[in-house]
Amino acid sequence: MDRTVKSPEFWERTDSILPTILAPLGGVYDACARARTALTSPQSAPVPVVCVGNAVVGGAGKTPCAMALLSRLRAAGIDAQAISRGYGGRTTGPHRVDAGSQSAEEVGDEPLLLARVAPTWVARDKAAAARAAADDGARVVVLDDGLQNPALKKDLSVLVIDSSVGIGNGRVIPAGPLREPLTRALDRVHAAIVLDGTGAGQTGGWPEMIGRLHEKMPVHCARLVPTATALSLLERPVLAFAGLGHPAKFFSLLHGMGCDLVGTIAFPDHHRYTPEDIMGVVEAAAAGRARPVTTAKDAVRLPEDARVMVDVIEVIVEFQDESGIDRLLQPVVQAAADQTGTPGTCLS
């Protein structure tokens, strides 16, 4: 069954009457979320937990940021492992992902990306996944999403905001894209990452806005940048396609890279590509004498036989102040050292 998602257009608009009509339902959604949090006693994990979350539905760049933090921790010699719900997959877990043999249909697309940089667990029960990771040798676990899940106690929570998308019309589901009011999300995190998913390095005024809402909140600016391999793919015209929460960000990234973009095709978020989908893309690219390109997240959802027909644009998160990110992670690293009785590692 296709489980693709497309957000309503009025979520991005402030001049529509629909958000006002749906606002009472947003209030009900928010009240239920508050009640769930109040009635849930969070479980402590055997190891420190870092949560990388957001306040909106889809498309904020949580997974690339989680991968970046995992990479920094592991580069410092710390066994950091990832936990993901595995949206779109059928595995309930806790299950350790085998990226070499498993598909997005089994474990979801995001876990396959996380597993490239660290051992990754898929689980509906985040506390059980944290215990499984600790039994597997993890000294720190990084939770990709889960900021609104009160079942697991977090030692460090980070809110990711995409500077080019923001929070839409600023209303709570179903009136808007917010999972919870932004002010409440900021009250529960230790820092914010303002990520420019288009790669231009624009902040959209978000550091200043966060400062007004939460004066002492540390804000770390970052952007997505293509790898050297990705840049080498753009020596000829390309046709880009993506099934993301905000595919326009990928297309803007390609524009910023200076590529000759002959066309774009947008699919719904988490779209499960069929052979017919890919043949349509390939034929459209051939008509424009171009090469089809897509994102790494989309690539893991392609039919296996179709992957050789498409080039993948790999990106990484580049932080404006890398030493600031290391300082943010340092207390977690020290807590892991204290629990295991090993000397602490200084990231900076």
Phi, psi and omega in degrees: 000135179282124183245042181287157184229136173225125183282149179295144181297328184289348175296336182262000186245145177255358183253013181263147178280338184301316178303323179293319179296321184272355183305319178300324177292326175297323177295321177295315179302314182294320179296321179295320179295319178297318180296319178300317180295317182293328184267358183254130174264111183296139178272142176273141178269159178292342182228162178300145182242126173253124180252125175249107186228185175211175183258351184246168177278115170067155165070026181259352180093023180300311186296313176301323179291319177298318178298321180295318179292320176301316181297320180294317180295315183289328176296334178273006177087015181261128179285088176262134180235158187253153174231133179221150175290332181076048182303134179092345178265166182260355181283131180263332174072192004294133183218130177277128186287136171249096186295338182282339185234348185256157184248169176296330177296330180276312189239356183093160183282320184296319177300327179293327176288315180299323183293347176290333185248342182198154172306135189229136181246133173258131181196141169285325180268101185294323180295318178296323178294320179296321178294319179297318179296318179297319177297334181275358177109001181296139173258338176217143172243140178248118182267114178275106188079176180106008179299326181270002179266113185273004188286337183239130179289132180254137177271331177214122179242134182234131179260124178261129176236125177279122186292335182273345181247320179067225183238026177060229181277001175079012181254161182274147177313136002268004181286339181201188186273358185284135172282335178199160178303141183301321182298322180289322177299317180295327179294339186253006180242164181264339182197164177236146171246121175264109187251128174266104182286351178269351177083359184281344181083016179276141181260347179063019181076008185291322177302320179291320180295317177297321178299325178288324182281327184213093193304323187261009183287121174293134180238126181247123181268142182208168176212157173276133178230143179286149174285167179299324178297319179298319180297327181290341180282348189258033178273000178221165180301147181229152169244122186260140173221150182200145173242081184234173175298324179221078183299336179300333178296320178295318180295321177294323177300317179295319176302315181295333178284350179084020183280158177273093186267107184273346180182163178224148176226122181256132174247162177296161180300138179062025182299134176267106186290139175258163175303325179294321177302311185291322178297324176297319178295313182298318180294320178296321178294317180298323180296331178262011182053044184235169177253130178288135178229152179210184181270164177296324180294323177287324185300326181285351177258004178282148170303139186306318182292341184270348188293331180286347181273351190232138173268148184247129177268105179274139178228159175228162177270127177248117180273140179295322181233090183293325179295329177294321177294320178297320178295324178298320183279341188304317179299325178293318178298318180293321178297321177296319179295318180298322182290325183266352181072023180253159179298141179288153178253133177266118183285327186281000000 
